[in-house]
């Protein structure tokens, strides 16, 4: 009674491989692109109508289809709410994390938006996986690492000081030594944001440890790039 049943059936049939051969090779991509809009129209109470179609698209052999879903999964999570997201979207999100870089970038660009919708205990599970973003299929893909640093600046608010020190600090230090200057510069901002996090939450001991680490790693670096990094961080 929300939309005509024949129209919904027509939409759901877009994932049929035979349609791709006879109608349009891009039809599954169009289906994926429209899915959040269809989900919003139907409402979360009718998600069961779309669930199988979504899973079919998420495992489509064409990476462009998976990439389209990866870019909108955070929007779908808002529509579905925390319970359905945890049950139905998190497994697909996890699959995208291990996909091609072209698909992973969609997840990465909205990582903060997705993680903030999860419960704290579920969110903590991703602390171990965030460092996997440092490794890309193509090392020349520096924008991927730049995007990671930008997202981490936002993500800091989602975790406590100890978690930031134990997990995110290592990633920040790795990115500060990147071969590409653009990545290094955004990473200096990340390092400062981490220090602000420690001192704002009275984790002064962690802050002091981190400062000492920065002094050893950059101030006393044998390469001028390292010493320059220290100057930028101080600035």
C-alpha positions as CSV (number, residue, x, y, z in Angstrom):
1,X,0.0,0.0,0.0
2,X,3.1,2.3,-0.1
3,X,4.0,1.7,-3.7
4,X,2.3,-0.5,-6.3
5,X,3.3,-4.2,-5.9
6,X,4.1,-4.6,-9.7
7,X,6.5,-1.6,-9.4
8,X,8.3,-3.2,-6.4
9,X,8.5,-6.5,-8.2
10,X,9.9,-4.8,-11.3
11,X,12.6,-3.1,-9.1
12,X,13.5,-6.3,-7.3
13,X,13.9,-8.2,-10.7
14,X,16.7,-5.8,-11.7
15,X,19.2,-8.1,-10.0
16,X,18.3,-11.0,-12.3
17,X,21.4,-11.8,-14.4
18,X,19.1,-12.4,-17.5
19,X,18.0,-8.8,-17.3
20,X,21.6,-7.6,-17.5
21,X,22.1,-9.6,-20.7
22,X,18.8,-8.6,-22.4
23,X,18.0,-5.1,-21.0
24,X,21.1,-3.3,-19.8
25,X,24.5,-4.4,-18.6
26,X,24.5,-1.6,-16.0
27,X,21.0,-2.5,-14.6
28,X,22.4,-3.9,-11.3
29,X,24.4,-0.7,-10.7
30,X,21.2,1.4,-11.2
31,X,19.4,-0.9,-8.8
32,X,22.2,-0.4,-6.2
33,X,22.2,3.3,-6.7
34,X,18.5,3.6,-6.0
35,X,18.3,1.2,-3.1
36,X,18.6,3.7,-0.2
37,X,15.7,5.7,-1.8
38,X,13.6,2.6,-2.1
39,X,14.4,1.6,1.5
40,X,13.5,5.1,2.7
41,X,10.2,5.0,0.9
42,X,9.2,1.6,2.2
43,X,10.4,2.3,5.7
44,X,12.4,0.1,8.1
45,X,9.3,-2.1,8.9
46,X,9.4,-3.3,5.3
47,X,13.2,-3.9,5.0
48,X,12.5,-7.6,4.7
49,X,11.2,-6.9,1.1
50,X,14.7,-5.6,0.2
51,X,17.0,-7.6,2.3
52,X,17.7,-10.4,-0.2
53,X,18.1,-8.0,-3.1
54,X,20.6,-6.0,-1.0
55,X,22.6,-9.1,-0.2
56,X,22.6,-10.2,-3.9
57,X,23.9,-6.8,-5.0
58,X,26.5,-6.8,-2.2
59,X,28.0,-10.0,-3.7
60,X,27.7,-8.9,-7.3
61,X,30.7,-9.9,-9.5
62,X,30.9,-6.3,-10.8
63,X,33.0,-4.2,-8.4
64,X,31.1,-1.0,-9.6
65,X,27.9,-2.4,-8.1
66,X,29.6,-3.2,-4.7
67,X,31.3,0.2,-4.8
68,X,27.9,1.9,-5.2
69,X,26.6,0.1,-2.1
70,X,29.8,0.9,-0.1
71,X,29.3,4.6,-0.7
72,X,25.7,4.5,0.6
73,X,25.8,2.0,3.4
74,X,26.0,4.7,6.1
75,X,22.8,6.3,4.6
76,X,21.1,2.9,4.7
77,X,22.2,2.5,8.4
78,X,20.4,5.7,9.3
79,X,17.2,4.5,7.6
80,X,17.3,1.1,9.2
81,X,18.3,2.0,12.8
82,X,20.8,0.3,15.1
83,X,19.2,-3.2,15.4
84,X,18.8,-3.9,11.7
85,X,22.1,-2.3,11.0
86,X,23.9,-4.6,13.5
87,X,22.0,-7.7,12.1
88,X,22.0,-7.1,8.4
89,X,24.5,-4.4,7.4
90,X,27.5,-5.0,9.6
91,X,28.3,-8.4,7.9
92,X,28.2,-6.7,4.5
93,X,30.2,-3.8,5.8
94,X,32.8,-6.2,7.0
95,X,32.9,-7.8,3.6
96,X,33.5,-4.4,1.9
97,X,36.4,-3.8,4.3
98,X,38.2,-6.7,2.7
99,X,37.2,-5.9,-0.9
100,X,39.1,-4.1,-3.7
101,X,40.4,-0.6,-3.0
102,X,37.7,0.8,-5.3
103,X,35.1,-0.6,-3.0
104,X,36.9,0.0,0.3
105,X,37.2,3.7,-0.5
106,X,33.4,4.0,-0.3
107,X,33.4,2.6,3.2
108,X,36.4,4.7,4.2
109,X,34.9,8.0,3.1
110,X,32.0,7.6,5.5
111,X,33.7,5.4,8.2
112,X,32.9,7.8,11.0
113,X,29.3,8.2,9.9
114,X,28.8,4.4,10.0
115,X,30.8,3.7,13.2
116,X,29.0,6.3,15.2
117,X,25.7,4.5,14.6
118,X,27.0,1.3,16.2
119,X,26.8,0.3,19.9
120,X,30.0,1.0,21.8
121,X,30.9,-2.7,22.2
122,X,30.4,-3.4,18.4
123,X,32.4,-0.3,17.6
124,X,35.4,-1.5,19.6
125,X,35.7,-4.5,17.3
126,X,36.8,-2.2,14.5
127,X,39.8,-0.8,16.4
128,X,41.8,-3.8,15.3
129,X,40.7,-3.4,11.7
130,X,41.4,0.3,11.2
131,X,45.1,-0.3,10.7
132,X,44.3,-2.5,7.7
133,X,43.4,0.7,5.8
134,X,47.0,1.7,5.8
135,X,47.7,-1.2,3.4
136,X,46.3,-0.7,-0.2
137,X,46.4,-2.7,-3.3
138,X,48.4,0.0,-5.0
139,X,50.9,1.9,-2.7
140,X,50.7,4.9,-5.1
141,X,47.1,5.3,-4.0
142,X,48.0,8.0,-1.5
143,X,44.5,9.6,-1.4
144,X,43.4,6.5,0.4
145,X,45.8,7.1,3.3
146,X,44.9,10.8,3.2
147,X,41.2,9.9,3.6
148,X,42.1,7.5,6.5
149,X,43.9,10.3,8.4
150,X,40.9,12.7,7.8
151,X,38.4,10.1,9.1
152,X,40.5,9.2,12.1
153,X,40.4,12.9,13.3
154,X,36.6,12.5,13.4
155,X,36.7,8.9,14.8
156,X,38.8,10.0,17.9
157,X,35.6,11.1,19.7
158,X,34.1,7.6,19.4
159,X,36.8,5.9,21.5
160,X,38.3,6.5,25.0
161,X,41.9,7.7,25.6
162,X,43.3,4.2,26.3
163,X,41.9,2.8,23.0
164,X,43.2,5.8,21.1
165,X,46.7,5.3,22.7
166,X,46.8,1.5,22.1
167,X,45.4,1.4,18.5
168,X,45.1,4.7,16.7
169,X,48.4,6.2,17.9
170,X,50.3,3.6,15.9
171,X,48.4,4.4,12.7
172,X,49.0,8.1,13.2
173,X,52.7,7.6,13.6
174,X,52.9,5.4,10.5
175,X,51.0,8.0,8.4
176,X,53.3,10.8,9.7
177,X,56.2,9.0,8.0
178,X,54.4,8.5,4.7
179,X,56.3,9.1,1.4
180,X,53.7,11.6,0.2
181,X,53.8,15.1,1.8
182,X,50.0,15.6,1.6
183,X,49.5,12.5,3.7
184,X,52.1,13.6,6.2
185,X,50.6,17.1,6.6
186,X,47.1,15.8,7.4
187,X,48.7,13.3,9.7
188,X,50.3,16.0,11.8
189,X,46.8,17.4,12.4
190,X,45.8,13.9,13.5
191,X,48.7,13.7,15.9
192,X,47.7,17.1,17.5
193,X,44.0,16.0,17.7
194,X,45.2,12.9,19.6
195,X,47.2,15.0,22.0
196,X,44.1,17.3,22.5
197,X,42.0,14.2,23.2
198,X,44.4,13.0,25.9
199,X,44.6,16.4,27.7
200,X,40.9,17.1,27.4
201,X,40.1,13.8,29.1
202,X,42.8,14.3,31.8
203,X,44.9,11.4,30.4
204,X,48.0,13.5,31.0
205,X,50.3,10.5,31.5
206,X,49.3,9.2,28.0
207,X,49.8,12.6,26.6
208,X,53.3,12.9,28.0
209,X,54.2,9.4,26.8
210,X,53.1,10.4,23.3
211,X,55.0,13.6,23.4
212,X,58.2,11.8,24.4
213,X,57.6,9.4,21.6
214,X,57.3,12.2,19.1
215,X,60.5,13.8,20.4
216,X,62.4,10.5,20.0
217,X,60.9,9.7,16.6
218,X,61.0,13.1,14.9
219,X,63.0,15.7,16.9
220,X,66.1,13.4,17.0
221,X,65.5,11.9,13.5
222,X,68.6,11.6,11.3
223,X,66.6,12.8,8.3
224,X,65.6,16.4,7.9
225,X,62.0,15.4,6.9
226,X,61.5,13.9,10.4
227,X,62.8,17.1,12.1
228,X,60.6,19.2,9.8
229,X,57.6,17.0,10.9
230,X,58.4,17.8,14.5
231,X,58.4,21.5,13.7
232,X,55.0,21.2,12.0
233,X,53.5,19.3,14.9
234,X,54.8,21.9,17.4
235,X,53.3,24.7,15.2
